[in-house]
Amino acid sequence: MSAPTDTTAAASGLTLASATSSLATLANETLQGLWRQVTDALQVKAVLLDALPALIDQYGSAAATLAADWYDDYRATADISGRFLAIPAEVGDRGADELVGWGISPLFSAEPDVEAAKTRIEGGLQRRIANVARDTVIDSAIADPAAEGWQRVGVGSCAFCQMLIARGSVYSEKTADFGSHDHCHCSAVPAFGGQPRPVKPYQPTSRRITDADRARVRKYLRTH
């Protein structure tokens, strides 16, 4: 079970996540064309080191604009008083070189695994684009005088996300990062004062959660 939510807020956040996912899909479609142009691991590395920063910048910038527009529309729909315009996050250095190094490592094993490398690179690209959209909402919610912070919403497709959503926490500090993983489709939404919380705290009583799941979430919560 996941935490109870304000249906309107949660649905709006999932709409943003879906739109951001579409941008990541477009970026990965471009990447597929590049994969077809290379024949060995060293070529793959060279092409990705050149292409990934540009893809992250292009589609990350689009994600920032998309999220900023979403924030302003969401704020207006909720009839929040006061004037405020969302702040698009800067793409900056999103660790493209590190993604390449980790992503293509299966190509240098005794039995090169091209599909494993593709999955790593595509997931890492999706995560970085989505994080720009999340950062836009998070930064805006922290700066917006009418917001008390931000919350995590999503469908909870994995135990990690389910437990973070179920906490129903409102984060108001810049040091609180959005814990995400490759192919994660959770989103951040603002928590406005005087409005129903997008996610209400929920204490699960009967869920199949492994010790590894608990340990991973405890580690995340200790560091954020």
C-alpha positions as CSV (number, residue, x, y, z in Angstrom):
1,M,0.0,0.0,0.0
2,S,1.1,3.6,-0.6
3,A,0.4,6.7,1.3
4,P,-3.0,8.4,0.9
5,T,-2.8,11.3,-1.4
6,D,-4.7,14.4,-2.4
7,T,-5.9,13.1,-5.8
8,T,-5.7,16.3,-7.7
9,A,-2.1,17.1,-6.6
10,A,-0.9,13.6,-7.1
11,A,-2.4,13.3,-10.5
12,S,-0.9,16.6,-11.5
13,G,2.5,15.5,-10.3
14,L,2.2,12.3,-12.3
15,T,1.3,14.3,-15.4
16,L,4.5,16.2,-15.0
17,A,6.5,13.0,-14.6
18,S,4.9,11.5,-17.7
19,A,5.7,14.6,-19.8
20,T,9.3,14.5,-18.5
21,S,9.5,10.8,-19.4
22,S,8.5,11.7,-22.9
23,L,11.5,14.0,-23.2
24,A,13.8,11.3,-22.0
25,T,12.3,8.9,-24.6
26,L,13.1,11.4,-27.3
27,A,16.7,11.8,-26.0
28,N,17.1,8.0,-26.0
29,E,15.7,7.7,-29.5
30,T,18.5,10.0,-30.6
31,L,20.9,7.9,-28.7
32,Q,19.8,4.7,-30.4
33,G,20.8,6.3,-33.7
34,L,24.3,6.9,-32.4
35,W,24.6,3.3,-31.1
36,R,24.1,2.1,-34.7
37,Q,27.0,4.1,-35.9
38,V,29.7,2.4,-33.8
39,T,31.2,-1.0,-33.9
40,D,33.5,-1.4,-30.9
41,A,33.8,-0.4,-27.3
42,L,36.3,2.4,-27.8
43,Q,34.2,4.0,-30.5
44,V,31.1,3.8,-28.2
45,K,33.1,5.5,-25.5
46,A,34.2,8.3,-27.8
47,V,30.8,8.9,-29.3
48,L,29.0,8.9,-25.9
49,L,31.6,11.3,-24.3
50,D,30.8,13.7,-27.1
51,A,27.0,13.2,-27.3
52,L,25.7,12.7,-23.8
53,P,26.6,16.1,-22.4
54,A,24.8,17.7,-25.3
55,L,21.8,15.5,-24.9
56,I,21.6,16.1,-21.2
57,D,21.9,19.9,-21.8
58,Q,19.3,19.9,-24.6
59,Y,16.6,17.8,-23.0
60,G,17.5,18.8,-19.5
61,S,16.8,22.5,-20.4
62,A,13.5,21.4,-22.0
63,A,12.6,19.5,-18.8
64,A,13.4,22.6,-16.7
65,T,11.1,24.8,-18.8
66,L,8.4,22.2,-18.8
67,A,8.6,21.8,-15.0
68,A,8.6,25.6,-14.5
69,D,5.5,26.0,-16.7
70,W,3.9,23.1,-14.8
71,Y,4.6,24.8,-11.4
72,D,3.1,28.1,-12.5
73,D,0.0,26.4,-13.9
74,Y,-0.4,24.2,-10.8
75,R,0.0,27.2,-8.5
76,A,-2.7,29.2,-10.5
77,T,-5.1,26.2,-10.5
78,A,-4.7,25.9,-6.7
79,D,-5.5,29.6,-6.5
80,I,-2.5,30.4,-4.4
81,S,-2.2,34.0,-3.3
82,G,0.8,36.2,-4.0
83,R,3.0,36.5,-7.1
84,F,5.7,34.0,-7.8
85,L,7.3,32.5,-10.9
86,A,8.9,29.2,-10.9
87,I,12.7,29.0,-11.2
88,P,14.0,26.7,-14.0
89,A,16.9,24.6,-12.7
90,E,20.3,25.0,-14.4
91,V,21.3,21.8,-16.1
92,G,25.0,22.2,-15.2
93,D,27.3,19.2,-14.8
94,R,25.1,16.2,-14.4
95,G,27.9,13.6,-14.4
96,A,27.8,12.6,-18.1
97,D,31.5,11.4,-18.0
98,E,30.8,9.2,-14.9
99,L,27.7,7.8,-16.6
100,V,29.7,6.8,-19.7
101,G,32.4,5.2,-17.6
102,W,29.9,3.1,-15.6
103,G,27.5,2.5,-18.4
104,I,29.9,1.0,-21.0
105,S,31.8,-1.2,-18.5
106,P,29.9,-4.3,-19.7
107,L,31.5,-3.8,-23.1
108,F,34.9,-4.4,-21.7
109,S,34.1,-7.7,-19.9
110,A,35.3,-11.1,-21.1
111,E,31.9,-11.5,-22.9
112,P,30.8,-8.0,-24.0
113,D,27.2,-7.3,-23.2
114,V,25.9,-4.5,-25.5
115,E,22.3,-4.7,-24.2
116,A,23.5,-4.3,-20.6
117,A,25.5,-1.2,-21.6
118,K,22.5,0.3,-23.5
119,T,20.2,-0.2,-20.5
120,R,22.7,1.5,-18.2
121,I,23.3,4.5,-20.5
122,E,19.6,4.9,-21.3
123,G,18.5,4.6,-17.7
124,G,21.2,7.1,-16.6
125,L,20.2,9.6,-19.3
126,Q,16.5,9.3,-18.2
127,R,17.4,9.9,-14.6
128,R,19.4,13.0,-15.3
129,I,16.8,14.6,-17.4
130,A,14.1,13.8,-14.9
131,N,16.2,15.2,-12.1
132,V,16.4,18.6,-13.8
133,A,12.6,18.7,-13.8
134,R,12.5,17.6,-10.1
135,D,15.1,20.2,-9.2
136,T,13.0,22.9,-10.8
137,V,10.0,22.1,-8.7
138,I,12.1,21.6,-5.5
139,D,14.0,24.9,-5.9
140,S,10.8,26.7,-6.7
141,A,8.9,25.3,-3.8
142,I,11.7,26.2,-1.4
143,A,11.8,29.8,-2.8
144,D,8.1,30.3,-3.0
145,P,6.8,32.2,0.1
146,A,3.4,30.4,-0.2
147,A,4.9,26.9,-0.2
148,E,6.0,25.1,2.9
149,G,8.3,22.8,0.9
150,W,7.8,19.9,-1.4
151,Q,6.7,16.3,-1.3
152,R,7.3,13.1,-3.3
153,V,4.5,11.6,-5.4
154,G,4.5,8.6,-7.6
155,V,2.9,5.2,-8.3
156,G,5.5,3.5,-6.0
157,S,6.6,0.9,-8.6
158,C,9.5,-0.3,-6.3
159,A,9.9,-0.8,-2.6
160,F,12.4,2.1,-2.3
161,C,9.9,4.6,-3.8
162,Q,6.9,3.1,-2.0
163,M,8.5,3.7,1.4
164,L,9.8,7.2,0.6
165,I,6.3,8.2,-0.7
166,A,4.6,6.6,2.3
167,R,6.6,8.8,4.8
168,G,4.5,11.8,3.5
169,S,7.4,14.1,4.5
170,V,7.5,17.8,3.5
171,Y,11.0,18.8,2.7
172,S,11.9,22.5,3.1
173,E,15.7,22.5,3.1
174,K,17.9,22.8,0.1
175,T,20.0,20.0,1.5
176,A,17.2,17.5,1.0
177,D,17.9,15.8,-2.3
178,F,15.4,13.8,-4.3
179,G,16.4,10.2,-4.0
180,S,15.9,8.6,-7.4
181,H,17.1,5.7,-9.5
182,D,17.2,4.9,-13.2
183,H,13.8,4.7,-14.8
184,C,12.2,6.2,-11.6
185,H,9.0,8.1,-12.5
186,C,8.3,9.7,-9.1
187,S,8.0,13.5,-9.1
188,A,8.2,16.4,-6.7
189,V,5.2,18.6,-6.0
190,P,4.9,21.8,-3.9
191,A,3.1,21.7,-0.5
192,F,1.3,25.0,-0.2
193,G,0.2,26.4,3.1
194,G,-3.6,26.0,3.7
195,Q,-3.9,23.4,1.0
196,P,-4.4,19.6,1.3
197,R,-1.1,17.8,1.5
198,P,-0.3,16.1,-1.8
199,V,0.7,13.0,0.3
200,K,-0.5,12.3,3.8
201,P,1.8,10.3,6.2
202,Y,1.0,6.6,6.3
203,Q,2.4,4.0,8.6
204,P,2.2,0.6,6.8
205,T,1.2,-2.4,8.9
206,S,1.5,-5.3,6.5
207,R,3.8,-5.1,3.5
208,R,6.3,-7.4,2.1
209,I,9.5,-5.4,2.6
210,T,12.9,-7.1,2.7
211,D,15.7,-6.3,5.1
212,A,17.7,-5.0,2.1
213,D,14.9,-2.6,1.2
214,R,14.8,-1.2,4.8
215,A,18.6,-0.8,4.9
216,R,18.6,1.1,1.6
217,V,15.9,3.5,2.7
218,R,17.5,4.0,6.2
219,K,20.8,4.8,4.5
220,Y,19.1,7.3,2.2
221,L,17.2,9.0,5.1
222,R,20.4,9.3,7.2
223,T,22.1,11.2,4.4
224,H,19.3,13.5,3.3
